[in-house]
Every structure is written in C-alpha cells, then in structure tokens.
Amino acid sequence: MFSLQKALGKEDRFFDLLEASATEARASAQALTKFFQTPDAARSLADFAESRRKEKQINAEIVESLATQVMTMFEREDVEALAKSLYKIPKTVEKIGERMLLAPEFLRGVDLSRPIAMLEKATAILLQMIRELRRGAVLEEIKRNNAELQRIEGDVDKLMMELSAGLYRMQADVGRALFLKDLYDLLERVTDRCRDAGNVIIQIVLKGA
C-alpha cells in the first residue's frame, strides 16, 4: 500500500489543494452538462468562469507551496505535473462553452451528450483517484481507475473521429464544418487532460510502491 500522505510528511495542505483542484475540474464538467442542456438564450459562462477562477487560485497556491516547502520523499515534478493537468481541464471546458455561444445555430441537430457525459465521468474518476491517494492508495485499485480513464479517452477519440468524418461532406456549409471541427478537437483535448492527470497519479503510486 502506498501513502502519498507519508511521502509528503505533515504537508497535508497538498492533499487539500490537489483534491480541491480535482473538485473544480469535476465542477466544470458538470457545468458543461448543464450548459449543453440549457436553451440557447439562457446559456451563461458564469459557472465555467467561476471554476476556472478557483482552479487558477488553487494552482497558484500549489506553485507557491512547492517553492516554499521542502520535500525530501516526494518528487515535486510529479506534483507540478498533476497540478498542471488538472488546471487545464476547467480552462479547456470554458473554451468549449465559449465556442458553443459563438454560433449556437451550428449546434442544432448535433448530439454531444455522449462525449460530455464521458468527460464528466472521467473527472469523477480523477477526483476519486486523488482521494484514494490521501487514504493510502492500493496499487491495483489505482490501476483499475486509470485503465477506465484510458478507456474513456479512447472512446472519446473514436467518437470524435466518427463525427469529424461527416464534416468533410459538408461542402455547402464550410463555416459550420470548421466550427464543429474546432469543438470536437476541444472535447478530445479536455479528455486527454484527464488521461494525462491519471497517468501522473499512476506514476506517483508506482514510484512509491
């Protein structure tokens, strides 16, 4: 059994910050689900901006803590990499919301509920993995969660490829095709961020095994 808490000694603040960061990543994904289900005229970026603001503040606190606290049993590069991956999730989700607001008419008839639901699930798994680190992660349990993240990321990639294939046949509406391609790329990218964070967590656990 590996304990990140032991590695960080009494530096429980790192646990609080990493869990708070993962919580905001999940909140941004939940906000995207709500945003997509809301009628065009009632949509707002407020929830995305709030999650990104909180995530930015949390990330700044992690960077400051890493610079001022001595860590002898834990590689600060791993904490930096994990914090960076988590930070990019709300930032990318907000970009997705911004794109949707630019031309909502281009979204009519496009069902993005599956990739958005998969993103929400991925962020929930990340939060669970970080909570497991605090408790003392069992390697096999972390591996199972990371494998599920990898599967979700792969499924989103395949789905985005399928959706993108149809764009090349939209010769009469190039603007809509470019809009949707940009949106699909962002959805794929934010799921990649979740995978990246999961890879860092599994690396941390394996180093301490």
Beta strands, then each sheet from edge to edge (+ up, - down):
end
